[in-house]
Amino acid sequence: MAHGLASKGIAVLRYNKRTFEHSAKTIADPNHTVEKETTDDALAAVQVLKKERKIDDGQIFILGHSQGGMMVPQMLDKDTRDSIAGAVVMGGPARTIQEVVLDQFDYLFSIGQLAQPEYDFYKEQFSMLNDPNFSGDNPPEEFQLGQPVFWDSINDIRAAEMAKDQSEPLLIIQGERDYQVMADSEIPIWQEELSHRNNVEFQLYPKLNHFFTEGEGEMSTPYEYFVPANVPEYVINDIAEWIHSKPSMED
């Protein structure tokens, strides 16, 4: 994507997440949060771009994929310097991460990609997260899904609802074969929550999975992720055309 957008005249700053570059430090951090993992570094990257002489600092857009897409509204909320001109949400959940992941488990179980014991385990674990009394500081003894404080920081995020009262333009794109963030579940919520806004655009792609690569069949499977592929040029074109159109803030 970075090469594709650059070929369309759009400078791109991409970077690896902290959890990739510093996985051991992340695991050892008892106070690891989604802000540390996603939001803070995206905002830092924006400030790096603002200092670059060849960058139009009035036209800096952020693009978030999956969890990154879900956190876009929080990034916009925390952009206190008003440095972000707009954002692209790629396969970003509209609902809470728990709701989205439970749908994933249901699908994987239905196609035999998740055994009954694993399915039961995850359902039980996520029921703890959905308990209003769940506390990262004092999680249930049976909780085994990693850092509880991280879940505290993310399990109430409802991206579409957060974006409802924001003014930055959005391009929301989604693969219709995505089983991790299902278009039929998420896009209607995005559309309903943002129906009053006139600077939000949607684009669905019938052949694309969660990685925004093409495949066959009604719904993708985990096996597709092992097949090397590029994001199609038509996705790059759609993003580039939207950015070049210089979508504006709502009044």
Backbone bond lengths (Angstrom), bond angles and torsions (degrees), N, CA, C in turn:
res aa  C-N    CA-C-N  psi(-1)  N-CA   C-N-CA  omega(-1)  CA-C   N-CA-C  phi
1 M - - - 1.455 - - 1.515 111.59 -
2 A 1.330 116.78 -41.19 1.463 119.54 -179.51 1.522 110.84 -60.14
3 H 1.339 116.52 -45.15 1.464 120.24 178.80 1.531 110.74 -65.23
4 G 1.333 115.15 -41.40 1.460 118.77 -179.16 1.508 112.30 -63.01
5 L 1.323 117.66 -46.00 1.461 120.92 179.63 1.523 110.83 -67.21
6 A 1.334 117.18 -37.61 1.466 119.90 177.82 1.527 110.74 -61.54
7 S 1.344 115.87 -35.89 1.466 119.35 179.43 1.526 111.92 -68.49
8 K 1.332 116.33 -14.81 1.470 121.52 178.12 1.528 111.54 -101.38
9 G 1.320 116.49 12.97 1.453 119.92 176.68 1.513 114.86 84.42
10 I 1.337 117.15 21.03 1.467 121.01 179.65 1.529 108.69 -115.96
11 A 1.330 115.87 116.25 1.468 120.14 177.39 1.527 108.97 -68.51
12 V 1.323 115.72 141.47 1.466 120.42 -176.87 1.526 110.16 -129.79
13 L 1.314 116.20 130.37 1.455 122.29 168.66 1.518 107.30 -109.17
14 R 1.319 116.84 114.36 1.463 120.30 177.72 1.528 107.71 -120.30
15 Y 1.306 115.65 153.52 1.464 119.91 -177.35 1.521 108.37 -154.45
16 N 1.321 115.67 158.49 1.461 120.84 176.10 1.525 110.25 -82.65
17 K 1.318 115.68 146.30 1.461 120.25 177.27 1.524 110.74 -66.38
18 R 1.320 115.23 156.32 1.470 120.09 177.49 1.528 111.26 -57.24
19 T 1.321 115.95 -36.86 1.466 119.15 -177.48 1.518 111.91 -65.97
20 F 1.335 117.18 -18.84 1.466 121.42 175.87 1.521 110.52 -88.90
21 E 1.314 116.68 -48.10 1.463 121.15 -176.65 1.524 112.89 -75.01
22 H 1.319 117.24 -33.16 1.461 121.16 -174.49 1.527 109.81 -132.17
23 S 1.320 115.59 55.91 1.466 119.47 -173.50 1.530 111.72 -63.16
24 A 1.327 118.15 -40.82 1.464 120.49 -178.56 1.529 110.80 -64.79
25 K 1.338 116.38 -44.01 1.467 120.05 178.85 1.522 110.59 -63.23
26 T 1.315 115.80 -38.70 1.462 119.78 -178.82 1.517 110.86 -64.56
27 I 1.309 116.02 -46.57 1.468 120.80 -179.46 1.529 110.80 -62.62
28 A 1.324 115.98 -34.44 1.462 120.14 -177.53 1.527 113.24 -81.03
29 D 1.329 117.00 -9.91 1.465 120.91 -176.93 1.525 109.87 -84.84
30 P 1.321 118.96 110.13 1.468 120.47 -178.52 1.526 112.49 -70.40
31 N 1.328 115.87 -14.58 1.470 120.23 -179.01 1.529 112.18 -111.37
32 H 1.323 115.89 27.40 1.462 119.79 177.94 1.530 110.16 -66.67
33 T 1.325 116.34 131.90 1.460 121.57 -178.34 1.514 110.39 -131.37
34 V 1.318 116.15 168.64 1.464 120.04 177.60 1.525 110.76 -68.53
35 E 1.324 117.54 -25.69 1.460 119.66 175.52 1.529 110.24 -63.76
36 K 1.336 116.14 -45.22 1.464 119.94 178.04 1.527 110.89 -64.82
37 E 1.319 116.24 -39.19 1.465 120.64 -174.91 1.525 112.75 -74.05
38 T 1.325 117.23 -35.61 1.464 120.03 -169.30 1.525 113.82 -128.53
39 T 1.316 116.52 -57.00 1.460 120.65 -169.19 1.523 113.47 -67.19
40 D 1.325 117.20 -50.95 1.460 120.90 -172.42 1.526 112.14 -60.68
41 D 1.331 116.68 -43.06 1.462 119.31 -176.92 1.519 111.75 -70.85
42 A 1.319 117.09 -33.29 1.471 119.53 176.41 1.525 110.38 -63.12
43 L 1.320 116.32 -42.94 1.460 119.73 179.27 1.524 111.13 -68.54
44 A 1.325 117.44 -35.41 1.462 120.68 175.74 1.527 110.78 -64.46
45 A 1.326 116.41 -38.97 1.464 120.76 178.65 1.525 111.18 -63.02
46 V 1.333 116.14 -38.55 1.465 120.01 177.30 1.522 110.46 -60.21
47 Q 1.327 116.88 -42.59 1.459 120.08 -179.37 1.531 111.79 -68.65
48 V 1.326 117.30 -32.65 1.470 120.49 173.85 1.521 109.95 -61.73
49 L 1.323 116.59 -44.55 1.474 120.18 -179.48 1.525 111.68 -65.08
50 K 1.317 116.78 -35.98 1.471 119.31 -179.28 1.526 112.12 -62.23
51 K 1.333 116.30 -25.14 1.460 120.19 -179.20 1.522 112.98 -87.07
52 E 1.334 116.45 -8.58 1.467 120.01 -179.17 1.522 110.00 -79.67
53 R 1.317 115.80 125.46 1.471 121.35 -173.96 1.533 112.53 -60.96
54 K 1.321 117.29 -34.63 1.468 120.47 -175.02 1.525 113.16 -87.35
55 I 1.315 117.47 1.40 1.472 121.30 -178.71 1.523 110.09 -97.17
56 D 1.311 116.81 133.90 1.470 121.77 172.72 1.527 106.99 -75.11
57 D 1.330 116.21 102.56 1.466 118.86 -172.70 1.521 113.38 -72.65
58 G 1.330 117.19 -2.99 1.460 120.53 173.39 1.511 113.08 -94.85
59 Q 1.336 115.75 -1.33 1.459 120.83 -177.68 1.525 110.70 -131.00
60 I 1.324 116.44 51.99 1.456 121.34 177.37 1.526 108.53 -100.52
61 F 1.323 115.77 119.69 1.459 122.63 -179.98 1.532 109.27 -111.75
62 I 1.312 116.33 149.35 1.458 120.12 172.92 1.525 108.84 -108.95
63 L 1.320 115.86 148.27 1.462 121.97 177.14 1.520 107.48 -128.75
64 G 1.322 115.91 123.08 1.458 120.41 178.93 1.512 111.10 -122.01
65 H 1.320 115.31 135.97 1.465 121.11 -179.87 1.518 109.86 -111.48
66 S 1.333 116.97 135.06 1.462 123.17 175.62 1.526 110.16 60.18
67 Q 1.344 118.19 -117.48 1.468 118.96 177.67 1.524 110.59 -58.87
68 G 1.334 116.23 -36.89 1.461 119.55 177.24 1.513 111.75 -61.49
69 G 1.345 116.59 -37.13 1.460 120.15 176.58 1.512 111.78 -67.91
70 M 1.324 116.05 -38.49 1.451 120.37 178.59 1.528 111.43 -63.85
71 M 1.328 116.81 -30.91 1.462 120.86 -176.94 1.521 113.16 -89.19
72 V 1.332 118.08 -2.31 1.463 120.39 179.66 1.530 112.79 -54.33
73 P 1.339 119.68 -48.01 1.467 117.86 179.50 1.530 113.24 -59.57
74 Q 1.338 117.42 -35.61 1.461 118.88 176.69 1.525 110.79 -66.67
75 M 1.340 116.80 -39.61 1.465 119.88 176.33 1.524 110.56 -58.24
76 L 1.332 115.97 -43.96 1.458 119.80 -179.97 1.524 111.27 -65.30
77 D 1.327 117.12 -38.50 1.459 121.04 177.03 1.527 111.49 -62.00
78 K 1.332 116.15 -38.09 1.461 120.75 -175.04 1.524 112.63 -89.83
79 D 1.307 117.20 0.21 1.467 121.52 177.37 1.532 108.87 -80.46
80 T 1.311 115.80 72.19 1.462 120.88 -173.19 1.525 112.45 -68.92
81 R 1.334 117.23 -16.51 1.472 120.24 179.44 1.530 111.93 -91.91
82 D 1.323 116.43 3.34 1.473 121.31 -177.91 1.525 111.54 51.62
83 S 1.323 115.65 49.13 1.463 122.04 -177.10 1.520 113.27 -91.88
84 I 1.336 117.61 -15.80 1.464 121.53 -173.27 1.524 109.95 -99.08
85 A 1.333 115.87 123.42 1.463 121.20 -177.29 1.526 112.45 -83.01
86 G 1.310 117.88 -20.65 1.460 122.31 -178.09 1.511 109.94 170.94
87 A 1.329 116.51 -179.92 1.458 119.17 -174.42 1.517 111.79 -149.72
88 V 1.331 114.14 152.53 1.459 122.60 174.38 1.528 107.56 -113.06
89 V 1.324 116.31 126.87 1.463 122.68 177.65 1.522 107.56 -106.70
90 M 1.330 117.11 114.27 1.461 122.26 -179.72 1.522 109.30 -106.83
91 G 1.315 117.58 112.32 1.462 120.31 176.98 1.512 111.86 56.34
92 G 1.328 117.19 40.62 1.458 121.44 -177.59 1.514 112.12 -94.02
93 P 1.320 118.67 131.01 1.466 121.23 177.73 1.521 112.14 -62.02
94 A 1.320 115.87 141.06 1.463 121.59 173.14 1.519 110.16 -90.37
95 R 1.341 115.54 -30.43 1.472 121.92 -177.25 1.523 110.30 -95.17
96 T 1.333 116.44 -174.29 1.460 120.24 176.53 1.521 110.24 -67.10
97 I 1.331 115.01 154.81 1.456 119.82 -179.17 1.527 111.10 -62.61
98 Q 1.348 116.94 -32.00 1.463 119.60 179.66 1.532 111.03 -63.38
99 E 1.319 116.64 -44.29 1.465 120.08 -179.53 1.522 111.09 -62.76
100 V 1.326 115.24 -41.51 1.466 120.37 -178.20 1.524 110.93 -67.01
101 V 1.324 116.81 -45.14 1.467 120.15 -177.62 1.528 111.08 -69.22
102 L 1.319 118.10 -35.37 1.463 119.68 176.89 1.525 110.94 -63.05
103 D 1.327 117.19 -36.16 1.476 120.13 174.38 1.528 110.65 -63.81
104 Q 1.334 116.35 -39.20 1.469 120.01 176.44 1.528 110.69 -58.78
105 F 1.322 115.95 -47.60 1.467 120.12 -178.37 1.527 110.85 -61.68
106 D 1.333 116.11 -42.18 1.472 119.45 178.70 1.521 110.78 -59.10
107 Y 1.328 116.44 -43.25 1.462 120.23 -179.25 1.530 110.98 -67.46
108 L 1.335 116.88 -48.41 1.465 119.93 -178.98 1.526 111.40 -61.53
109 F 1.314 116.74 -37.27 1.475 120.78 176.55 1.525 110.20 -64.98
110 S 1.327 116.09 -39.28 1.470 120.13 -176.80 1.518 112.52 -67.51
111 I 1.339 118.09 -26.26 1.469 120.68 -179.29 1.530 111.70 -103.95
112 G 1.323 116.70 11.94 1.459 121.01 176.09 1.506 115.10 77.18
113 Q 1.347 117.63 18.21 1.458 121.18 179.87 1.529 112.20 -95.86
114 L 1.315 116.44 0.42 1.459 121.69 177.77 1.518 107.58 -139.81
115 A 1.341 115.90 121.23 1.468 120.72 -177.82 1.521 110.26 -73.48
116 Q 1.340 115.65 157.20 1.471 120.56 -177.44 1.533 112.93 -54.93
117 P 1.354 119.55 -45.50 1.475 118.37 -179.78 1.530 112.75 -61.45
118 E 1.340 116.48 -40.82 1.470 119.72 178.61 1.533 110.50 -65.65
119 Y 1.318 115.38 -43.55 1.468 121.23 179.85 1.527 110.08 -58.93
120 D 1.309 116.79 -47.03 1.464 121.09 -179.87 1.526 110.89 -64.19
121 F 1.323 116.15 -39.89 1.465 120.61 -179.91 1.527 110.48 -60.87
122 Y 1.335 116.43 -50.34 1.464 119.57 -177.04 1.524 112.14 -67.15
123 K 1.312 116.66 -36.92 1.468 119.04 177.03 1.531 110.55 -60.96
124 E 1.319 115.57 -40.92 1.465 119.68 179.93 1.531 110.88 -67.64
125 Q 1.337 116.27 -42.64 1.458 120.17 -179.47 1.533 111.33 -63.07
126 F 1.311 116.09 -42.62 1.462 119.02 -177.98 1.528 111.76 -74.17
127 S 1.315 117.31 -23.80 1.469 118.60 173.97 1.525 110.13 -65.98
128 M 1.337 117.45 -31.26 1.470 120.38 175.36 1.528 110.13 -66.68
129 L 1.317 116.97 -42.10 1.461 120.33 179.37 1.520 111.45 -63.87
130 N 1.306 117.02 -33.22 1.465 120.90 -178.64 1.523 113.02 -80.02
131 D 1.315 116.50 -6.97 1.458 120.49 176.39 1.533 108.40 -70.68
132 P 1.328 119.39 122.71 1.472 121.35 -179.60 1.514 113.31 -56.36
133 N 1.316 117.22 -21.15 1.465 120.99 -178.56 1.529 113.27 -91.98
134 F 1.338 116.91 3.53 1.471 119.15 179.00 1.524 109.71 -60.50
135 S 1.326 116.25 133.22 1.458 121.40 179.51 1.518 110.01 -132.03
136 G 1.335 115.73 126.26 1.451 119.15 176.94 1.511 112.98 -64.35
137 D 1.321 116.67 -25.95 1.464 120.49 178.67 1.526 112.36 -78.24
138 N 1.322 115.72 -23.47 1.465 119.58 -178.85 1.530 109.62 -143.90
139 P 1.337 116.90 66.35 1.462 120.74 -176.57 1.526 111.90 -73.02
140 P 1.330 117.71 160.39 1.470 120.05 175.15 1.532 110.57 -59.79
141 E 1.295 116.53 147.59 1.465 120.75 -179.47 1.522 111.58 -59.42
142 E 1.332 116.71 -29.03 1.467 121.12 -176.29 1.528 112.46 -81.46
143 F 1.325 118.66 -5.81 1.467 121.02 -175.10 1.526 110.12 -72.69
144 Q 1.354 116.00 127.69 1.462 120.67 -174.09 1.534 113.48 -133.20
145 L 1.324 118.46 22.17 1.467 120.40 -176.51 1.527 112.57 -99.79
146 G 1.325 116.48 44.20 1.454 118.80 175.46 1.518 112.78 85.13
147 Q 1.345 114.77 -150.80 1.457 120.89 -171.41 1.532 111.95 -73.20
148 P 1.312 117.81 113.77 1.470 120.66 -177.68 1.527 113.43 -60.61
149 V 1.333 117.67 -34.80 1.468 120.65 -179.94 1.527 110.30 -64.16
150 F 1.328 116.43 -35.85 1.469 119.42 176.25 1.526 110.09 -59.69
151 W 1.322 116.90 -45.81 1.463 120.16 -179.20 1.522 111.11 -64.68
152 D 1.317 116.83 -35.40 1.462 120.06 174.79 1.528 111.12 -58.08
153 S 1.339 115.80 -35.55 1.461 120.35 -174.92 1.517 113.22 -80.06
154 I 1.328 117.47 -16.13 1.469 119.71 -173.11 1.530 114.05 -120.24
155 N 1.338 118.07 -21.52 1.462 117.42 -167.06 1.529 114.71 -75.34
156 D 1.336 117.98 -4.82 1.461 119.49 174.50 1.526 113.14 -109.83
157 I 1.326 116.47 7.81 1.468 120.22 -179.75 1.525 109.58 -74.02
158 R 1.322 115.65 121.30 1.468 122.77 173.09 1.519 107.06 -123.30
159 A 1.320 115.54 94.77 1.455 121.07 -167.14 1.522 113.64 -61.01
160 A 1.332 116.62 -45.56 1.467 119.49 -177.43 1.523 111.01 -62.78
161 E 1.316 115.65 -40.61 1.464 119.80 178.46 1.523 110.87 -65.86
162 M 1.330 117.25 -38.41 1.461 121.40 178.93 1.526 111.44 -65.55
163 A 1.331 116.41 -35.38 1.464 120.82 -176.58 1.525 112.82 -77.42
164 K 1.306 116.48 -12.48 1.466 121.56 -173.25 1.523 112.52 -56.74
165 D 1.296 117.79 -40.99 1.459 121.62 -175.56 1.523 113.21 -102.68
166 Q 1.322 116.56 13.71 1.460 119.96 177.80 1.521 110.52 -91.26
167 S 1.326 116.63 166.15 1.468 119.79 -175.56 1.519 113.52 -117.64
168 E 1.351 117.63 -11.73 1.458 119.80 -177.52 1.532 110.81 -69.58
169 P 1.333 117.77 137.65 1.463 120.46 179.47 1.527 111.90 -64.28
170 L 1.321 114.86 145.63 1.463 120.98 -178.66 1.519 110.67 -129.19
171 L 1.322 115.83 141.75 1.461 123.00 165.79 1.518 105.99 -115.34
172 I 1.324 116.55 117.44 1.470 121.47 -177.63 1.518 107.95 -111.11
173 I 1.334 116.60 115.70 1.456 121.36 -176.42 1.520 109.92 -121.49
174 Q 1.327 115.02 149.36 1.469 119.16 -170.10 1.523 110.57 -154.21
175 G 1.331 116.64 134.66 1.453 120.99 171.28 1.523 110.03 -81.73
176 E 1.322 116.77 133.76 1.470 120.04 -176.83 1.520 112.79 -78.70
177 R 1.342 117.96 -11.16 1.461 121.26 177.78 1.534 111.41 -100.55
178 D 1.300 116.66 10.96 1.463 123.13 -177.69 1.528 109.88 -73.32
179 Y 1.348 117.33 117.72 1.470 119.19 178.23 1.525 111.54 -92.65
180 Q 1.344 117.39 -14.43 1.458 119.59 -178.72 1.533 111.98 -82.09
181 V 1.309 115.19 -39.65 1.474 121.57 174.03 1.528 105.24 -129.46
182 M 1.307 116.50 97.70 1.456 121.35 -168.29 1.526 112.37 -79.47
183 A 1.324 114.80 125.83 1.461 120.72 -175.85 1.525 111.98 -58.13
184 D 1.317 116.92 -41.61 1.470 120.14 -177.42 1.521 112.50 -63.34
185 S 1.331 116.65 -26.11 1.461 120.68 -179.67 1.525 112.32 -90.71
186 E 1.333 116.52 -41.02 1.463 120.29 -170.14 1.526 114.17 -89.41
187 I 1.331 117.02 -44.76 1.472 119.23 -174.04 1.529 112.49 -60.90
188 P 1.344 120.39 -43.23 1.470 118.61 177.56 1.522 113.30 -57.84
189 I 1.330 117.19 -32.86 1.465 120.10 179.18 1.521 110.35 -71.76
190 W 1.331 116.64 -45.83 1.463 119.52 174.19 1.533 110.18 -54.39
191 Q 1.328 115.94 -47.28 1.466 119.85 -176.61 1.526 112.31 -64.84
192 E 1.311 116.40 -40.05 1.462 119.61 -179.87 1.529 111.34 -67.57
193 E 1.318 116.71 -46.93 1.463 120.40 -177.34 1.527 111.92 -66.15
194 L 1.345 116.95 -30.87 1.463 120.56 -174.68 1.525 112.48 -107.69
195 S 1.325 117.28 15.07 1.478 120.95 -174.84 1.524 112.72 -63.33
196 H 1.329 117.80 -23.93 1.468 121.24 -178.67 1.526 112.12 -84.21
197 R 1.309 117.67 -6.90 1.466 121.24 -176.53 1.522 110.53 -97.30
198 N 1.335 116.19 140.53 1.465 120.04 -177.67 1.528 113.66 -105.55
199 N 1.330 117.24 8.81 1.470 119.25 178.31 1.526 111.53 -122.78
200 V 1.329 115.57 34.83 1.467 122.31 175.30 1.526 108.41 -121.45
201 E 1.326 116.28 128.18 1.461 121.18 178.84 1.533 109.60 -119.30
202 F 1.324 114.86 149.51 1.464 121.39 179.83 1.519 109.44 -123.56
203 Q 1.331 115.27 144.63 1.461 120.09 174.99 1.522 109.03 -143.82
204 L 1.341 116.07 123.42 1.462 121.81 178.17 1.525 109.51 -107.65
205 Y 1.338 115.61 146.42 1.457 121.38 -178.34 1.530 109.32 -125.81
206 P 1.326 117.59 110.88 1.471 121.53 -172.88 1.525 115.07 -60.76
207 K 1.325 118.87 -31.81 1.464 121.19 -173.44 1.529 114.33 -93.49
208 L 1.325 117.73 -5.65 1.461 119.12 -167.64 1.528 113.52 -96.58
209 N 1.338 114.96 146.86 1.464 122.73 176.56 1.529 109.93 -98.67
210 H 1.325 116.75 -164.23 1.458 120.49 -176.82 1.528 112.21 -66.86
211 F 1.315 117.02 -28.46 1.465 121.37 177.70 1.525 112.15 -83.71
212 F 1.337 116.48 1.72 1.465 122.38 -178.19 1.528 110.99 60.49
213 T 1.335 114.73 39.51 1.454 120.82 169.99 1.528 107.83 -119.35
214 E 1.322 116.36 157.75 1.454 120.95 -172.17 1.529 112.42 -83.13
215 G 1.328 114.05 151.25 1.453 121.31 175.17 1.510 109.80 -156.64
216 E 1.316 115.93 179.75 1.459 121.65 -178.71 1.523 110.15 -111.64
217 G 1.333 115.63 158.39 1.453 120.59 178.04 1.511 112.14 95.60
218 E 1.319 114.80 166.58 1.471 120.20 -175.20 1.518 112.30 -67.45
219 M 1.336 117.52 -40.79 1.460 121.68 -177.97 1.522 109.04 -135.32
220 S 1.320 116.74 142.96 1.460 120.51 -179.81 1.528 111.07 -72.38
221 T 1.324 115.40 169.59 1.465 122.38 176.11 1.526 108.16 -132.06
222 P 1.332 118.06 165.29 1.474 120.17 179.65 1.525 113.52 -57.45
223 Y 1.335 117.73 -27.81 1.459 120.60 -177.07 1.525 112.28 -61.86
224 E 1.328 117.36 -29.00 1.471 119.65 -178.33 1.519 112.10 -62.22
225 Y 1.318 116.95 -25.56 1.459 119.68 -175.43 1.517 112.51 -73.52
226 F 1.327 116.78 -10.79 1.459 120.67 177.50 1.529 112.18 -93.68
227 V 1.322 116.33 -0.01 1.464 121.16 -179.74 1.524 108.89 -97.30
228 P 1.345 118.64 115.04 1.465 120.22 -179.72 1.527 110.76 -60.10
229 A 1.308 116.08 133.26 1.470 120.38 -179.24 1.521 108.96 -162.50
230 N 1.319 115.38 159.50 1.458 121.70 177.02 1.523 110.70 -107.52
231 V 1.318 115.48 157.13 1.457 120.43 169.93 1.525 107.42 -64.40
232 P 1.353 118.47 129.98 1.465 120.30 -177.08 1.530 112.39 -61.83
233 E 1.321 114.67 152.80 1.467 120.14 -178.11 1.520 111.51 -62.84
234 Y 1.350 117.49 -29.42 1.466 117.42 -178.12 1.525 111.67 -66.74
235 V 1.337 117.54 -28.10 1.466 119.73 175.41 1.526 109.59 -70.26
236 I 1.331 116.19 -45.50 1.464 121.04 176.90 1.529 110.16 -56.70
237 N 1.330 116.09 -44.79 1.467 120.19 -179.68 1.522 111.69 -60.94
238 D 1.327 116.27 -43.07 1.471 119.53 -178.59 1.529 111.22 -63.17
239 I 1.329 116.03 -43.52 1.464 119.81 179.83 1.529 110.12 -65.47
240 A 1.340 115.68 -46.72 1.467 120.06 -178.45 1.524 111.75 -61.83
241 E 1.323 116.88 -43.80 1.462 119.97 -179.73 1.524 111.22 -63.51
242 W 1.324 116.10 -38.74 1.467 119.31 179.24 1.526 110.86 -65.39
243 I 1.330 116.79 -44.86 1.470 120.11 179.34 1.526 110.61 -64.77
244 H 1.328 116.62 -44.12 1.474 119.88 -179.64 1.529 112.02 -65.25
245 S 1.337 116.86 -23.00 1.469 119.26 178.54 1.522 111.40 -72.49
246 K 1.338 117.05 -9.52 1.464 123.14 -179.80 1.524 111.91 51.59
247 P 1.341 116.10 60.95 1.467 119.54 178.52 1.525 109.66 -58.86
248 S 1.307 116.23 145.70 1.460 120.05 -171.61 1.519 112.19 -106.28
249 M 1.325 113.97 162.81 1.458 121.51 174.35 1.521 109.36 -68.41
250 E 1.335 114.92 151.10 1.454 118.58 171.05 1.508 110.10 -78.81
251 D 1.324 116.74 148.14 1.469 120.91 179.11 1.524 110.09 -71.53
